Amino acid sequence: MLVSLTIRDMLLIKQVDLRFGAGLNVLTGETGAGKSILLDSLGFVLGRRGRAGMVRAGAALGEVSAVFELDQAHPVAAILDQAGLPFDGELLLRRLNYPDGRKRAFVNDRAVSAEVLRGLGAALVEVHGQHDDRGLLNARGHMALLDSFAENERALVKVAAAWAGLRQAEAELEAAQQAVAAAEADAEYVRHALEELAVLAPETGEDATLDSQRRLMQGAERVREDVGKAVQAREMAEGLLHDALRWMQDADDVPGLGLADSIEAMGRVLTELNEVQTGVESALQRLDVDPFELEQIEERLFAIRALARKHNVLPDELPALWQGFAQKVKDIDSSGSRIAALSAQRAQAAGLYNTAADALRERRLQAARRLDRLMRAELAPLKMENAGFETVVAEATAGVHGKDTVFFQVSTNPGAPAGAIEKIASGGELSRFLLALKVCLTTRSSGLTMIFDEIDRGVGGATADAVGRRLAAVAEGAQVLVVTHSPQVAAMGQVHFVVSKSMEKGATRTDVCALSGAGRLDEIARMLAGDVISDAARAAAQALLDNAPVAAR
């Protein structure tokens, strides 16, 4: 719960230190005294933007601090953990505001971003008022409210997953259909290109091989003449070497000349010359050019290069292009079966989605009927036993949240047409509808401080008393802060603050102080009678206090 609120130099407030209690806390004061400043300051420390110029005139900066005491399982624990902030059950929020518009925020004395502060604020406090168009009066949020009331989290996850599967199946089917349409549009070209490639059957590296063979065959005559000269030189050298070998062998008969190594070396040279002969003969065979073969090589080489130019690729890329065209033709030929398979997958995904969405709709319908019964029970003690409330669950375009639209509609009198809350109900009726609806929808709130800003506006007498008692009942299980002009509501409070305005050295100042005993009695009497508090007003105020729940006395 909210334990304390400290405000320094914000708007008309110089310094205010408030300590709140469990149960129902009420704030009263004359119109224009500054109750809205108090709520604006609380909203500021909870991360809301706040209006311009909130720093008190002449002050160096404005500062608001709020202390909360929370259970370790409170939802803020996850936010703090994600932000890497410590949490031991006490939470100190502090925010500074400078005259130039700069702002700084701290959580447990550690600097944080405004985004983290807003996340914490949303988990700590809910503000509701007669003009609560961000929440209960906003029809766009009614489905989320009903889902929370129905505890539909798991059902929503199933629907979202099924919707994602359906969207993926639809995307795959659409992509396949577009691909087939594109392929069929140039199917004739693809088949012709595949036939050309299949007839030629190009291989990787073939262009370089053919080009090398062509160059060799074109230069064969010149090369053959040179190789022939080399053959003649080798034959002459071989004859000379044989003579030299014979002469050295004859000379080796003379003892001590040491020609054995030279003779052996000369034998090796002759052996190498024989190997040269083998290689040269092989080369000469390759140089035997067949003109018809050269023509065939040139024709294939030119055909490969022409086809590569036609498709704007390199010759070595033709085999991959051939394979690609073959796959395209295969895809075209098998497209019917693929489209059928994807259509079946899409139908299966649609079935899963419809099953999940229908189950979610049934949960919503059951929750709607339960909420309507609770609302009828809540409206009766608020003197609206003849009013009607209906949670409408209607069909809508399918989406990630199902196939439904949800909105609340009311009627204020029997036989009167039903319509949207904000269009049908008057000011006082609207307040009571909102109070009843909030009571029904907060059964799952965990450690949430609820603020009702003049929720009792436009009601009085027995109706105001009924509103006060309902707020007191709500406060039995949660901390509630109420800004009120109703003495009947104020009398129900367990903690009472009064907001007042005064002049100090020519400047207007707003103060807030806690009331008890005679001070509280006089404030309720003022709310009943006005500026002049009579004995009769005090007696009436005392009667209200005596009739309040024991906890409020």
VOZATOR-746908 format. One line per field, with one value per residue (C-alpha): residue in three letters; residue number from 0; x, y, z. Coordinates in pm, whole numbers, padded with zeros to 5 digits. Layout:
<pts>
aa <- c(Ala,...)
i <- c(NUM,...)
xx <- c(X,...)
yy <- c(Y,...)
zz <- c(Z,...)
</pts>
This chain:
<pts>
aa <- c(Met,Leu,Val,Ser,Leu,Thr,Ile,Arg,Asp,Met,Leu,Leu,Ile,Lys,Gln,Val,Asp,Leu,Arg,Phe,Gly,Ala,Gly,Leu,Asn,Val,Leu,Thr,Gly,Glu,Thr,Gly,Ala,Gly,Lys,Ser,Ile,Leu,Leu,Asp,Ser,Leu,Gly,Phe,Val,Leu,Gly,Arg,Arg,Gly,Arg,Ala,Gly,Met,Val,Arg,Ala,Gly,Ala,Ala,Leu,Gly,Glu,Val,Ser,Ala,Val,Phe,Glu,Leu,Asp,Gln,Ala,His,Pro,Val,Ala,Ala,Ile,Leu,Asp,Gln,Ala,Gly,Leu,Pro,Phe,Asp,Gly,Glu,Leu,Leu,Leu,Arg,Arg,Leu,Asn,Tyr,Pro,Asp,Gly,Arg,Lys,Arg,Ala,Phe,Val,Asn,Asp,Arg,Ala,Val,Ser,Ala,Glu,Val,Leu,Arg,Gly,Leu,Gly,Ala,Ala,Leu,Val,Glu,Val,His,Gly,Gln,His,Asp,Asp,Arg,Gly,Leu,Leu,Asn,Ala,Arg,Gly,His,Met,Ala,Leu,Leu,Asp,Ser,Phe,Ala,Glu,Asn,Glu,Arg,Ala,Leu,Val,Lys,Val,Ala,Ala,Ala,Trp,Ala,Gly,Leu,Arg,Gln,Ala,Glu,Ala,Glu,Leu,Glu,Ala,Ala,Gln,Gln,Ala,Val,Ala,Ala,Ala,Glu,Ala,Asp,Ala,Glu,Tyr,Val,Arg,His,Ala,Leu,Glu,Glu,Leu,Ala,Val,Leu,Ala,Pro,Glu,Thr,Gly,Glu,Asp,Ala,Thr,Leu,Asp,Ser,Gln,Arg,Arg,Leu,Met,Gln,Gly,Ala,Glu,Arg,Val,Arg,Glu,Asp,Val,Gly,Lys,Ala,Val,Gln,Ala,Arg,Glu,Met,Ala,Glu,Gly,Leu,Leu,His,Asp,Ala,Leu,Arg,Trp,Met,Gln,Asp,Ala,Asp,Asp,Val,Pro,Gly,Leu,Gly,Leu,Ala,Asp,Ser,Ile,Glu,Ala,Met,Gly,Arg,Val,Leu,Thr,Glu,Leu,Asn,Glu,Val,Gln,Thr,Gly,Val,Glu,Ser,Ala,Leu,Gln,Arg,Leu,Asp,Val,Asp,Pro,Phe,Glu,Leu,Glu,Gln,Ile,Glu,Glu,Arg,Leu,Phe,Ala,Ile,Arg,Ala,Leu,Ala,Arg,Lys,His,Asn,Val,Leu,Pro,Asp,Glu,Leu,Pro,Ala,Leu,Trp,Gln,Gly,Phe,Ala,Gln,Lys,Val,Lys,Asp,Ile,Asp,Ser,Ser,Gly,Ser,Arg,Ile,Ala,Ala,Leu,Ser,Ala,Gln,Arg,Ala,Gln,Ala,Ala,Gly,Leu,Tyr,Asn,Thr,Ala,Ala,Asp,Ala,Leu,Arg,Glu,Arg,Arg,Leu,Gln,Ala,Ala,Arg,Arg,Leu,Asp,Arg,Leu,Met,Arg,Ala,Glu,Leu,Ala,Pro,Leu,Lys,Met,Glu,Asn,Ala,Gly,Phe,Glu,Thr,Val,Val,Ala,Glu,Ala,Thr,Ala,Gly,Val,His,Gly,Lys,Asp,Thr,Val,Phe,Phe,Gln,Val,Ser,Thr,Asn,Pro,Gly,Ala,Pro,Ala,Gly,Ala,Ile,Glu,Lys,Ile,Ala,Ser,Gly,Gly,Glu,Leu,Ser,Arg,Phe,Leu,Leu,Ala,Leu,Lys,Val,Cys,Leu,Thr,Thr,Arg,Ser,Ser,Gly,Leu,Thr,Met,Ile,Phe,Asp,Glu,Ile,Asp,Arg,Gly,Val,Gly,Gly,Ala,Thr,Ala,Asp,Ala,Val,Gly,Arg,Arg,Leu,Ala,Ala,Val,Ala,Glu,Gly,Ala,Gln,Val,Leu,Val,Val,Thr,His,Ser,Pro,Gln,Val,Ala,Ala,Met,Gly,Gln,Val,His,Phe,Val,Val,Ser,Lys,Ser,Met,Glu,Lys,Gly,Ala,Thr,Arg,Thr,Asp,Val,Cys,Ala,Leu,Ser,Gly,Ala,Gly,Arg,Leu,Asp,Glu,Ile,Ala,Arg,Met,Leu,Ala,Gly,Asp,Val,Ile,Ser,Asp,Ala,Ala,Arg,Ala,Ala,Ala,Gln,Ala,Leu,Leu,Asp,Asn,Ala,Pro,Val,Ala,Ala,Arg)
i <- c(0,1,2,3,4,5,6,7,8,9,10,11,12,13,14,15,16,17,18,19,20,21,22,23,24,25,26,27,28,29,30,31,32,33,34,35,36,37,38,39,40,41,42,43,44,45,46,47,48,49,50,51,52,53,54,55,56,57,58,59,60,61,62,63,64,65,66,67,68,69,70,71,72,73,74,75,76,77,78,79,80,81,82,83,84,85,86,87,88,89,90,91,92,93,94,95,96,97,98,99,100,101,102,103,104,105,106,107,108,109,110,111,112,113,114,115,116,117,118,119,120,121,122,123,124,125,126,127,128,129,130,131,132,133,134,135,136,137,138,139,140,141,142,143,144,145,146,147,148,149,150,151,152,153,154,155,156,157,158,159,160,161,162,163,164,165,166,167,168,169,170,171,172,173,174,175,176,177,178,179,180,181,182,183,184,185,186,187,188,189,190,191,192,193,194,195,196,197,198,199,200,201,202,203,204,205,206,207,208,209,210,211,212,213,214,215,216,217,218,219,220,221,222,223,224,225,226,227,228,229,230,231,232,233,234,235,236,237,238,239,240,241,242,243,244,245,246,247,248,249,250,251,252,253,254,255,256,257,258,259,260,261,262,263,264,265,266,267,268,269,270,271,272,273,274,275,276,277,278,279,280,281,282,283,284,285,286,287,288,289,290,291,292,293,294,295,296,297,298,299,300,301,302,303,304,305,306,307,308,309,310,311,312,313,314,315,316,317,318,319,320,321,322,323,324,325,326,327,328,329,330,331,332,333,334,335,336,337,338,339,340,341,342,343,344,345,346,347,348,349,350,351,352,353,354,355,356,357,358,359,360,361,362,363,364,365,366,367,368,369,370,371,372,373,374,375,376,377,378,379,380,381,382,383,384,385,386,387,388,389,390,391,392,393,394,395,396,397,398,399,400,401,402,403,404,405,406,407,408,409,410,411,412,413,414,415,416,417,418,419,420,421,422,423,424,425,426,427,428,429,430,431,432,433,434,435,436,437,438,439,440,441,442,443,444,445,446,447,448,449,450,451,452,453,454,455,456,457,458,459,460,461,462,463,464,465,466,467,468,469,470,471,472,473,474,475,476,477,478,479,480,481,482,483,484,485,486,487,488,489,490,491,492,493,494,495,496,497,498,499,500,501,502,503,504,505,506,507,508,509,510,511,512,513,514,515,516,517,518,519,520,521,522,523,524,525,526,527,528,529,530,531,532,533,534,535,536,537,538,539,540,541,542,543,544,545,546,547,548,549,550,551,552)
xx <- c(00000,00096,00251,00358,00368,00606,00571,00815,00771,00515,00263,00102,00242,00554,00581,00341,00410,00125,00101,-00174,-00333,-00488,-00854,-01039,-00849,-01054,-00943,-01182,-01165,-01338,-01350,-01025,-00833,-00584,-00698,-00609,-00255,-00221,-00328,-00112,00190,00117,00079,00410,00606,00437,00583,00305,00409,00239,00138,00385,00515,00465,00760,00648,00732,01074,01183,01502,01327,01017,01036,00784,00856,00626,00689,00508,00512,00448,00443,00743,00505,00370,00377,00633,00892,00921,00958,01229,01412,01412,01546,01813,01678,01680,01355,01307,00935,00972,00970,01081,00994,01143,01120,01268,01128,01332,01192,01346,01143,01419,01315,01506,01365,01495,01374,01525,01786,01890,01836,01580,01418,01070,00964,01057,00883,00564,00570,00594,00325,00080,00135,00102,-00191,-00512,-00692,-01061,-01289,-01605,-01405,-01209,-01199,-00868,-01021,-01377,-01534,-01309,-01487,-01160,-01041,-01356,-01243,-00917,-01115,-01349,-01059,-00887,-01210,-01251,-00885,-00848,-00469,-00407,-00693,-00554,-00210,-00364,-00557,-00251,-00041,-00313,-00349,00027,00012,-00280,-00108,00207,00009,-00173,00155,00316,00013,00002,00377,00347,00051,00240,00548,00340,00169,00506,00653,00358,00380,00722,00690,00738,01067,01186,01114,01288,01594,01609,01594,01883,02095,02011,02111,02442,02500,02779,03023,03213,03563,03481,03529,03890,03965,03826,04002,04334,04283,04190,04500,04721,04577,04600,04974,05046,05242,05483,05526,05571,05862,06033,05977,06116,06436,06459,06427,06711,06931,06856,06951,07279,07352,07274,07522,07796,07727,07750,08089,08208,08094,08281,08600,08592,08527,08831,09042,08931,09143,09442,09479,09437,09249,08929,08676,08423,08205,08206,08115,07825,07704,07722,07499,07243,07243,07172,06887,06738,06772,06562,06290,06308,06248,05933,05795,05878,05712,05398,05404,05438,05134,04932,05049,04893,04599,04274,04108,03762,03834,03949,03627,03420,03608,03558,03187,03128,03339,03151,02814,02897,03008,02704,02465,02650,02611,02243,02178,02428,02638,02990,03045,03127,02791,02590,02566,02414,02177,02079,02004,01801,01584,01534,01413,01177,01021,00993,00825,00582,00495,00446,00284,-00064,00023,00219,-00067,-00304,-00075,-00040,-00415,-00467,-00219,-00401,-00735,-00588,-00445,-00782,-00950,-00711,-00765,-01143,-01145,-00930,-01125,-01461,-01343,-01231,-01567,-01749,-01534,-01612,-01984,-01982,-01778,-02011,-02314,-02131,-02025,-02379,-02512,-02248,-02329,-02698,-02606,-02373,-02615,-02900,-02732,-02625,-02995,-02994,-03197,-03393,-03084,-02964,-02610,-02505,-02169,-02207,-01988,-02038,-01871,-01587,-01308,-01072,-00744,-00481,-00735,-01006,-01317,-01506,-01568,-01669,-01838,-02043,-02384,-02638,-02994,-03100,-03473,-03693,-03792,-03535,-03298,-02951,-02635,-02276,-02218,-02088,-02378,-02667,-02585,-02608,-02326,-02445,-02551,-02219,-02031,-02226,-02193,-01818,-01794,-01996,-01801,-01468,-01570,-01661,-01345,-01092,-01140,-00801,-00611,-00297,-00163,-00314,-00391,-00713,-00788,-01140,-01142,-01484,-01653,-01952,-02004,-02369,-02512,-02627,-02838,-02906,-02731,-02412,-02434,-02465,-02162,-01961,-02053,-01957,-01622,-01570,-01650,-01401,-01141,-01173,-00957,-00752,-00621,-00857,-00806,-01115,-01133,-01485,-01723,-01977,-02001,-02161,-01854,-01611,-01769,-01679,-01305,-01058,-00800,-00916,-00714,-00834,-00687,-00691,-00566,-00415,-00209,00152,00346,00118,00143,-00123,-00031,-00199,-00168,-00286,-00327,-00469,-00789,-00921,-01159,-01314,-01127,-01276,-01621,-01598,-01484,-01780,-02009,-01865,-01935,-02295,-02362,-02105,-01877,-02092,-02086,-02390,-02463,-02721,-02454,-02221,-02502,-02570,-02200,-02182,-02479,-02296,-01990,-02197,-02362,-02032,-01865,-01673,-01337,-01416,-01501)
yy <- c(00000,00368,00459,00819,01102,01397,01700,01989,02304,02172,02428,02588,02337,02444,02139,01855,01530,01278,00935,00710,00410,00086,00088,00402,00732,01043,01385,01676,02052,02339,02364,02515,02438,02222,01860,01819,01941,01657,01399,01563,01537,01172,01105,01284,01059,00756,00850,01048,01341,01606,01949,02224,02461,02231,02377,02633,02991,03093,02738,02580,02247,02050,01709,01436,01116,00819,00519,00189,-00122,-00430,-00805,-00978,-01141,-00803,-00759,-00479,-00738,-00860,-00503,-00426,-00749,-00678,-00329,-00467,-00278,-00403,-00483,-00582,-00507,-00129,00084,00448,00647,00995,01233,01578,01848,02147,02480,02425,02104,01852,01560,01293,00980,00744,00409,00302,00577,00446,00653,00507,00600,00746,00423,00212,00461,00446,00067,00071,00336,00134,-00168,00032,00274,00296,00629,00634,00927,01042,01119,00796,00770,00579,00285,00182,00431,00338,00066,-00035,-00162,-00349,-00680,-00669,-00595,-00888,-01122,-01023,-01078,-01421,-01518,-01587,-01563,-01925,-01917,-01595,-01753,-02048,-01817,-01602,-01909,-02049,-01712,-01699,-02050,-01954,-01638,-01834,-02101,-01830,-01654,-01976,-02058,-01708,-01712,-02050,-01933,-01621,-01827,-02068,-01780,-01620,-01952,-02034,-01689,-01773,-02151,-02165,-01975,-02191,-02515,-02387,-02274,-02609,-02793,-02582,-02649,-03019,-03055,-02877,-03035,-02795,-02897,-02688,-02609,-02721,-02373,-02354,-02708,-02651,-02318,-02481,-02762,-02512,-02299,-02612,-02737,-02394,-02371,-02738,-02690,-02435,-02640,-02964,-02811,-02702,-03042,-03210,-03009,-03111,-03478,-03442,-03273,-03549,-03819,-03644,-03602,-03968,-04078,-03856,-03976,-04340,-04269,-04089,-04375,-04630,-04425,-04387,-04758,-04835,-04588,-04733,-05038,-04834,-04883,-04579,-04339,-04345,-04319,-04556,-04279,-04085,-04395,-04462,-04100,-04119,-04429,-04238,-03957,-04203,-04351,-03998,-03938,-04249,-04108,-03778,-03974,-04128,-03788,-03625,-03903,-03863,-03487,-03541,-03769,-03497,-03255,-03468,-03229,-03355,-03053,-03201,-03239,-02876,-02768,-02967,-02817,-02465,-02523,-02648,-02373,-02104,-02264,-02263,-01902,-01792,-01958,-01796,-01453,-01521,-01585,-01321,-01566,-01701,-02026,-02214,-02100,-02275,-02613,-02441,-02248,-02576,-02727,-02418,-02437,-02808,-02731,-02462,-02705,-02962,-02703,-02608,-02970,-03041,-02707,-02854,-03104,-02841,-02593,-02868,-02960,-02597,-02547,-02847,-02703,-02370,-02544,-02735,-02413,-02241,-02529,-02500,-02124,-02150,-02412,-02193,-01876,-02047,-02177,-01824,-01685,-01935,-01829,-01466,-01533,-01715,-01437,-01175,-01341,-01365,-01000,-00890,-01074,-00915,-00573,-00611,-00702,-00401,-00149,-00227,-00089,00214,00301,00186,-00131,-00048,00014,-00241,-00345,-00581,-00706,-00756,-01017,-00985,-01133,-00937,-00979,-01259,-01153,-01231,-01179,-01395,-01328,-01111,-00751,-00668,-00356,-00255,-00096,00027,00143,00369,00295,-00006,-00005,00259,00177,00057,00230,00315,00409,00760,00838,00704,00778,01119,01246,01083,00762,00746,00766,00478,00264,00317,00238,-00082,-00188,-00118,-00319,-00617,-00597,-00556,-00898,-01001,-00682,-00759,-00493,-00214,00125,00257,00627,00748,01113,01263,00938,01057,01379,01450,01229,01311,01196,00824,00761,00927,00722,00406,00509,00571,00234,00057,00232,00135,-00227,-00220,-00074,-00373,-00570,-00292,00057,00318,00695,00902,01270,01372,01661,01431,01437,01091,00951,01146,00999,00650,00721,00562,00832,01186,01467,01820,02037,02411,02727,03033,03345,03376,03695,03773,03423,03152,02833,02492,02283,01935,01808,01497,01534,01352,01413,01760,01872,01594,01660,02027,01943,01711,01972,02231,01997,01974,02340,02558,02823,02882,02566,02546,02313,02144,02081,01934,01712,01593,01531,01332,01126,01043,00936,00729,00548,00479,00137,00084,00109,00463,00606)
zz <- c(00000,-00027,00308,00262,00011,00038,-00188,-00209,-00420,-00665,-00801,-00494,-00245,-00056,00166,00244,00428,00432,00587,00457,00618,00509,00413,00306,00295,00213,00094,00127,00087,-00080,-00458,-00583,-00264,-00454,-00437,-00804,-00726,-00480,-00740,-01009,-00780,-00705,-01077,-01140,-00904,-01065,-01403,-01564,-01778,-01571,-01687,-01774,-01510,-01211,-01017,-00758,-00859,-00730,-00635,-00772,-00827,-00735,-00568,-00495,-00300,-00237,-00014,-00069,00149,-00062,-00046,-00204,-00455,-00574,-00957,-00925,-00819,-01178,-01311,-01056,-01130,-01503,-01435,-01201,-00900,-00539,-00360,00003,00040,00068,-00244,-00249,-00561,-00596,-00889,-00941,-01168,-01281,-01404,-01750,-01790,-01706,-01488,-01295,-01135,-00867,-00734,-00401,-00456,-00797,-01111,-01353,-01680,-01706,-01879,-01574,-01347,-01556,-01547,-01168,-01138,-01348,-01121,-00800,-00845,-01046,-01077,-01160,-01202,-01368,-01684,-01682,-02063,-02052,-01868,-01797,-02036,-02327,-02525,-02689,-02353,-02251,-02400,-02202,-01885,-01947,-02026,-01703,-01511,-01677,-01621,-01992,-02004,-02112,-02363,-02510,-02547,-02735,-02965,-03032,-03114,-03341,-03513,-03574,-03723,-03945,-04066,-04147,-04337,-04531,-04612,-04735,-04950,-05096,-05168,-05340,-05547,-05654,-05739,-05948,-06128,-06205,-06319,-06542,-06699,-06850,-06852,-07231,-07205,-06914,-07099,-07416,-07217,-07040,-07373,-07513,-07207,-07205,-07572,-07515,-07171,-07065,-06794,-06542,-06669,-07023,-07171,-07049,-07166,-07515,-07547,-07454,-07709,-07979,-07917,-07920,-08246,-08410,-08330,-08402,-08732,-08587,-08273,-08473,-08669,-08347,-08186,-08504,-08475,-08113,-08220,-08469,-08210,-07960,-08217,-08297,-07928,-07866,-08135,-07997,-07643,-07752,-07915,-07604,-07384,-07602,-07599,-07221,-07175,-07394,-07201,-06870,-06940,-06829,-06454,-06227,-06462,-06241,-06526,-06366,-06220,-06546,-06743,-06503,-06535,-06913,-06897,-06694,-06949,-07229,-07025,-06977,-07353,-07414,-07183,-07372,-07689,-07541,-07435,-07767,-07964,-07750,-07813,-08185,-08178,-08009,-08271,-08538,-08594,-08744,-08915,-08858,-08488,-08467,-08633,-08382,-08086,-08218,-08282,-07926,-07771,-07962,-07875,-07503,-07511,-07714,-07467,-07174,-07338,-07401,-07032,-06917,-06715,-06726,-06923,-06600,-06455,-06727,-06543,-06236,-06465,-06629,-06288,-06191,-06503,-06442,-06087,-06217,-06462,-06183,-05962,-06236,-06301,-05927,-05838,-05827,-05556,-05355,-05366,-05258,-04966,-04855,-04887,-04660,-04409,-04419,-04361,-04066,-03917,-03964,-03784,-03489,-03475,-03494,-03218,-02991,-03076,-03019,-02681,-02590,-02699,-02477,-02180,-02258,-02281,-01947,-01786,-01936,-01779,-01445,-01462,-01545,-01237,-01016,-01157,-01081,-00725,-00698,-00848,-00608,-00292,-00497,-00546,-00909,-00875,-01190,-01405,-01654,-01741,-02020,-02135,-02509,-02679,-03055,-03362,-03515,-03768,-03668,-03514,-03256,-02974,-03124,-03329,-03081,-02990,-02634,-02499,-02196,-02239,-01983,-01946,-01661,-01650,-01732,-02098,-02189,-02476,-02384,-02498,-02416,-02051,-02120,-02356,-02149,-01786,-01620,-01400,-01079,-01254,-01435,-01107,-00961,-01274,-01269,-00900,-00936,-01244,-01079,-00772,-00992,-01198,-00919,-00761,-00903,-00819,-00623,-00388,-00599,-00445,-00599,-00625,-00694,-00797,-00714,-00812,-00606,-00800,-00871,-00595,-00243,00046,00067,-00265,-00144,00172,-00039,-00246,00071,00217,-00104,-00108,00254,00166,-00120,00115,00347,00103,-00055,00005,-00140,-00170,-00240,-00332,-00236,-00175,-00011,00373,00363,00185,00403,00717,00598,00586,00822,00746,00665,00504,00436,00158,00220,00051,00219,00144,00258,00182,-00108,-00259,-00265,-00081,-00062,00252,00344,00697,00863,01067,01368,01654,01663,01353,01148,01292,01195,00839,00784,00935,00691,00404,00523,00607,00433,00586,00896,01105,01330,01618,01398,01135,01397,01522,01167,01113,01435,01323,00998,01194,01434,01145,00967,00990,01313,01137,01021,01364)
</pts>
